[in-house]
Amino acid sequence: MKVSRVLSLGTVLSCMLLAEEPILRVGIMTDTHIKTTRESCRLVQSALELFKEQKADLVINVGDIADYHYPEGYKHYRDIFNETFPQDKPKEIYIYANHDTLNQPDWDTAFAALKERLQVPHNPRDQMEINGCFFLI
């Protein structure tokens, strides 16, 4: 997973450095550690509002989305994302970490549940192209 993160961020930076105008505006957050309540997502909401203000084309959450595998928390996260971006949603990349798998029998089970609850558009190990920039997830 570490290699994917380095390659992904390196790709974004190289795309941005070569452009006169930004090819891609990226909002990145990590270790959000949400819990079961909507209130636990308040910092996520603040970050998403900032990303919207900055016209982010892509939002990346780099892992430990929740403190434990909390279905209710993931629902609140998705609701807040959809409320913040009712139209013209940015692309999304989620990289899962150990806290996202706690209370689950294995990583694959946890990732499948996360993909469904967060409406993640990619698989845990995947690749995407966004505005001509390639990402390894």
C-alpha positions in Angstrom: 0.0 0.0 0.0 2.8 2.4 0.7 4.1 2.2 -2.9 0.6 3.0 -4.2 0.4 6.1 -2.0 3.8 7.3 -3.2 3.1 6.6 -6.8 -0.4 8.2 -6.6 0.9 11.4 -5.0 3.9 11.5 -7.2 1.7 11.3 -10.3 -0.5 14.1 -9.0 2.4 16.4 -8.3 4.1 15.8 -11.6 0.8 16.5 -13.5 0.4 19.7 -11.6 4.0 20.9 -12.0 3.9 20.5 -15.8 0.7 22.5 -16.3 0.3 26.2 -16.6 -3.2 25.8 -15.1 -3.9 23.0 -12.7 -4.8 19.9 -14.5 -6.2 18.5 -11.3 -7.1 20.1 -7.9 -6.8 17.5 -5.2 -8.2 17.5 -1.6 -6.4 15.0 0.6 -7.4 13.9 4.1 -6.2 11.0 6.3 -6.8 9.5 9.7 -10.3 11.0 10.0 -11.2 8.3 12.7 -14.9 8.9 12.5 -17.2 7.1 15.0 -20.8 6.2 15.0 -22.3 9.7 15.2 -22.7 12.4 12.6 -21.0 14.8 15.0 -17.8 12.7 14.7 -17.7 13.7 11.0 -17.5 17.5 11.7 -13.9 17.8 10.7 -14.5 15.7 7.6 -17.4 18.1 6.8 -15.0 21.1 7.3 -12.4 19.5 5.0 -15.0 18.8 2.3 -16.3 22.3 2.4 -12.8 23.6 1.9 -12.3 21.2 -1.0 -15.5 22.5 -2.5 -14.5 26.1 -2.1 -11.1 25.3 -3.8 -13.0 23.4 -6.6 -11.3 20.1 -6.0 -11.6 17.6 -8.9 -10.6 14.8 -6.7 -10.9 13.9 -3.0 -8.6 11.3 -1.5 -9.1 9.8 1.9 -5.8 8.0 2.7 -7.0 5.6 5.4 -8.3 5.1 8.9 -11.5 6.6 7.7 -13.2 5.3 10.9 -11.8 4.6 14.3 -13.3 1.1 14.0 -15.4 -0.5 11.3 -18.6 1.5 12.0 -21.4 1.1 9.4 -23.3 4.1 10.9 -20.2 6.3 10.7 -19.6 5.4 7.1 -23.2 6.3 6.3 -22.8 9.7 8.0 -19.6 10.2 6.0 -21.4 9.5 2.7 -24.4 11.6 3.6 -22.2 14.6 4.4 -20.2 14.1 1.2 -23.4 14.1 -0.8 -24.8 17.1 1.0 -21.6 19.0 0.5 -21.5 18.1 -3.2 -25.1 17.8 -4.3 -24.0 18.3 -7.9 -20.7 18.2 -9.8 -19.2 15.8 -7.3 -15.4 15.4 -7.4 -13.9 12.0 -8.1 -13.1 10.0 -5.0 -10.3 7.7 -4.0 -10.3 5.7 -0.7 -7.3 3.9 0.6 -8.2 1.7 3.5 -6.0 1.2 6.6 -6.0 -1.1 9.7 -8.7 0.8 11.6 -11.1 0.4 8.7 -10.9 -3.4 9.2 -11.2 -3.6 13.0 -14.2 -5.7 14.2 -14.3 -7.5 10.8 -13.2 -11.1 10.1 -10.7 -10.2 7.4 -9.6 -7.4 5.1 -11.6 -8.5 2.1 -14.9 -8.6 4.1 -14.1 -5.2 5.5 -13.3 -3.7 2.1 -16.4 -5.1 0.5 -18.6 -3.6 3.2 -16.7 -0.2 3.0 -17.1 -0.1 -0.8 -20.9 -0.6 -0.5 -21.4 1.8 2.5 -19.2 4.6 1.1 -20.3 4.0 -2.5 -16.6 3.7 -3.5 -16.2 3.8 -7.2 -13.0 1.6 -7.3 -11.7 -1.7 -5.8 -9.2 -1.8 -2.9 -6.4 -2.4 -5.4 -7.2 -0.7 -8.6 -6.1 2.0 -11.1 -7.8 5.2 -12.2 -7.2 7.9 -14.7 -8.5 11.4 -13.8 -7.8 14.4 -16.1 -4.9 12.5 -17.7 -3.3 11.7 -14.3 -3.0 8.0 -13.5 -3.4 6.6 -10.0 -2.5 3.3 -8.5 -4.7 2.5 -5.5 
